[in-house]
Amino acid sequence: MSLTNFRALGRSGLVVSPLCLGTMTFGPGDWGADEAASRGIFNAYRDAGGNFVDTADIYSGGVSEELVGKFIRETKSRDDIVLATKFGFNGSSSPLTGTAGGGGNPHAGGAGAKNIHRALDASLKRLGTDHIDLYWMHIWDGVTPVEEIVQTLGDLVRAGKIRHYAFSDTPAWVAMKAATIASERRIPGPIAMQVEYSLVARGVEAEHFSAAREAGMGVMPWSPLAGGFLTGKYKRDDTADTGRLSGANPFGDSKFTDRNWLVLDALRDVAAELACDPAQAALAWTMARPGVTSTIVGARTAAQLASNIAAASIRLNDDQMNRLNEVSKPADGFTSSLASPVIRKMVYGGHDVTGWGE
Ligand SMILES: NC(=O)c1ccc[n+]([C@@H]2O[C@H](COP(=O)([O-])OP(=O)(O)OC[C@H]3O[C@@H](n4cnc5c(N)ncnc54)[C@H](OP(=O)(O)O)[C@@H]3O)[C@@H](O)[C@H]2O)c1
């Protein structure tokens, strides 16, 4: 596989690379890349044939969008690139921007119509373009009625300001309800879900993957390397001064659990068999999972990105996939137990009946 193995994102005509370039690292910040490093990352991705770039209004306080817009202009690639950005987090007062003191504008965040229009106009300005190819609701706000979200985003598709929309960090039932309302009311519907998904974060398999398949949405994993944990560069007895997960930061040390170290041990074994880096084996596993359309890779340097892109041509055999699936298997929840072979037999008179799309 290469970055030019294009595929449709969900039930849509938006054709994207199997690896999407995440630009959360673009711009200032402790684990960010300055302009020159960001340009190097962007150009390395484009040189490898990638066509899909993911940013957000909140990344580096808007600098990520500004840099992405600048690099697209420099490379005259606006028509080639699928440009995705996000709205939802509040830039006026938020722990994300280090201004959590309160007193911010409540209409500078969330999925209400008022904020979506404000956020989109600001993103278009920073990106220097007149349309977004894929507009993400970054996070469910828990307040705005799904009807309002679908109506607002559907109208923006019809107005041509965005070509498609999708949901990130949203409960599966909300995304499913949105898709159903859109289809019933003949409004353009969501085409993808963006979720944390990796060998150490498989909780979304139970609800999100099934909902995405049912509603014709592509699944796009973020943090496929668990913020760098699955590169294997952190040592169990010393996690300091290594990368983004070292020290105090929003991602914290939550990845350093006994269970995750066991997953990493198995990943190292598989990577050794394939003569590749653990990061490449982890990405190859994610890309091969059923339902995954395009995996969002992040990098702080062009060298990291080049190594991650090489994962596209790595293929795990069945035994390697099975071993990684087993060691990283998420705990059974209520929904996954309903889909078990035992229940299927109880329902179908002892037969193994295969459902559509399984
Ligand atoms: N929707 C959402 O809520 C959400 C949330 C998070 C991310 N995202 C999107 O997903 C993208 C990817 O997320 P992520 O950055 O968390 O992905 P990730 O691939 O899990 O982590 C990337 C980080 O791992 C380290 N790394 C990457 N490749 C490496 C390599 N080959 N060798 C050593 N270290 C390496 C780098 O950090 P260090 O060098 O500092 O260790 C890099 O910044 C983001 O850019 C963003 O577009 C979306």
Ligand as a Chemical Component Dictionary entry (heavy atoms), coordinates in Angstrom:
data_LIG
# 
_chem_comp.id                   LIG 
_chem_comp.type                 NON-POLYMER 
_chem_comp.pdbx_formal_charge   0 
_chem_comp.three_letter_code    LIG 
# 
loop_
_chem_comp_atom.comp_id 
_chem_comp_atom.atom_id 
_chem_comp_atom.alt_atom_id 
_chem_comp_atom.type_symbol 
_chem_comp_atom.charge 
_chem_comp_atom.model_Cartn_x 
_chem_comp_atom.model_Cartn_y 
_chem_comp_atom.model_Cartn_z 
_chem_comp_atom.pdbx_ordinal 
LIG N1  N1  N 0  -10.038 14.746 17.149 1  
LIG C1  C1  C 0  -9.275  14.816 18.199 2  
LIG O1  O1  O 0  -9.733  15.027 19.328 3  
LIG C2  C2  C 0  -7.792  14.623 18.056 4  
LIG C3  C3  C 0  -6.987  14.421 19.194 5  
LIG C4  C4  C 0  -5.621  14.228 19.001 6  
LIG C5  C5  C 0  -5.097  14.233 17.705 7  
LIG N2  N2  N 1  -5.895  14.444 16.620 8  
LIG C6  C6  C 0  -5.374  14.454 15.235 9  
LIG O2  O2  O 0  -4.596  13.281 15.040 10 
LIG C7  C7  C 0  -3.256  13.636 14.676 11 
LIG C8  C8  C 0  -2.322  12.609 15.234 12 
LIG O3  O3  O 0  -2.443  12.556 16.663 13 
LIG P1  P1  P 0  -1.171  12.366 17.545 14 
LIG O4  O4  O 0  -0.178  13.423 17.211 15 
LIG O5  O5  O -1 -1.599  12.218 18.941 16 
LIG O6  O6  O 0  -0.638  10.962 16.913 17 
LIG P2  P2  P 0  0.413   9.902  17.380 18 
LIG O7  O7  O 0  0.932   9.315  16.102 19 
LIG O8  O8  O 0  -0.174  8.965  18.355 20 
LIG O9  O9  O 0  1.571   10.709 18.137 21 
LIG C9  C9  C 0  2.429   11.557 17.427 22 
LIG C10 C10 C 0  3.622   11.902 18.277 23 
LIG O10 O10 O 0  4.400   10.736 18.537 24 
LIG C11 C11 C 0  5.776   11.032 18.385 25 
LIG N3  N3  N 0  6.225   10.307 17.187 26 
LIG C12 C12 C 0  5.546   10.175 16.000 27 
LIG N4  N4  N 0  6.233   9.414  15.146 28 
LIG C13 C13 C 0  7.370   9.053  15.763 29 
LIG C14 C14 C 0  8.459   8.262  15.372 30 
LIG N5  N5  N 0  8.508   7.689  14.162 31 
LIG N6  N6  N 0  9.480   8.087  16.268 32 
LIG C15 C15 C 0  9.414   8.638  17.488 33 
LIG N7  N7  N 0  8.391   9.403  17.929 34 
LIG C16 C16 C 0  7.359   9.617  17.066 35 
LIG C17 C17 C 0  5.876   12.540 18.224 36 
LIG O11 O11 O 0  5.917   13.185 19.489 37 
LIG P3  P3  P 0  7.261   13.423 20.322 38 
LIG O12 O12 O 0  8.411   13.484 19.373 39 
LIG O13 O13 O 0  7.024   14.671 21.071 40 
LIG O14 O14 O 0  7.369   12.228 21.236 41 
LIG C18 C18 C 0  4.554   12.878 17.572 42 
LIG O15 O15 O 0  4.163   14.205 17.760 43 
LIG C19 C19 C 0  -3.080  15.071 15.209 44 
LIG O16 O16 O 0  -2.081  15.785 14.523 45 
LIG C20 C20 C 0  -4.454  15.643 14.955 46 
LIG O17 O17 O 0  -4.569  16.030 13.588 47 
LIG C21 C21 C 0  -7.242  14.622 16.791 48 
# 
loop_
_chem_comp_bond.comp_id 
_chem_comp_bond.atom_id_1 
_chem_comp_bond.atom_id_2 
_chem_comp_bond.value_order 
_chem_comp_bond.pdbx_ordinal 
LIG N1  C1  SING 1  
LIG C1  O1  DOUB 2  
LIG C1  C2  SING 3  
LIG C2  C3  SING 4  
LIG C2  C21 DOUB 5  
LIG C3  C4  DOUB 6  
LIG C4  C5  SING 7  
LIG C5  N2  DOUB 8  
LIG N2  C6  SING 9  
LIG N2  C21 SING 10 
LIG C6  O2  SING 11 
LIG C6  C20 SING 12 
LIG O2  C7  SING 13 
LIG C7  C8  SING 14 
LIG C7  C19 SING 15 
LIG C8  O3  SING 16 
LIG O3  P1  SING 17 
LIG P1  O4  DOUB 18 
LIG P1  O5  SING 19 
LIG P1  O6  SING 20 
LIG O6  P2  SING 21 
LIG P2  O7  DOUB 22 
LIG P2  O8  SING 23 
LIG P2  O9  SING 24 
LIG O9  C9  SING 25 
LIG C9  C10 SING 26 
LIG C10 O10 SING 27 
LIG C10 C18 SING 28 
LIG O10 C11 SING 29 
LIG C11 N3  SING 30 
LIG C11 C17 SING 31 
LIG N3  C12 SING 32 
LIG N3  C16 SING 33 
LIG C12 N4  DOUB 34 
LIG N4  C13 SING 35 
LIG C13 C14 SING 36 
LIG C13 C16 DOUB 37 
LIG C14 N5  SING 38 
LIG C14 N6  DOUB 39 
LIG N6  C15 SING 40 
LIG C15 N7  DOUB 41 
LIG N7  C16 SING 42 
LIG C17 O11 SING 43 
LIG C17 C18 SING 44 
LIG O11 P3  SING 45 
LIG P3  O12 DOUB 46 
LIG P3  O13 SING 47 
LIG P3  O14 SING 48 
LIG C18 O15 SING 49 
LIG C19 O16 SING 50 
LIG C19 C20 SING 51 
LIG C20 O17 SING 52 
# 
